[in-house]
Amino acid sequence: MASSRGTSFNAARLGLSLLIVLGILFFIFMGAAAFAPSAFATPVVAGGTVTRWFVFAFGLIWTSVFATGFYVLAVNAAEDRT
């Protein structure tokens, strides 16, 4: 495995940045659940059964999946350049 010293790409910094973004989104989700549960309890569509909680949680999961994919692609591309 090649060392990435001296290159402008820093995998640890990218990973930490993505972790911070996902952590902030998670704590917003958990904070809203703890302090304002009725804020997201309303249905997305009037008369529907899908609530804003479901949409936010689903978006949080997919944001995590896309962030992981982006990280893997970025690190692999940086390793291929070295």
Secondary structure, DSSP 8 states (H G I E B T S, - for coil): ----TTSS--HHHHHHHHHHHHHHHHHHHHHHHHH-GGGS-SBSSTT-S-BHHHHHHHHHHHHHHHHHHHHHHHHHHHHHH-
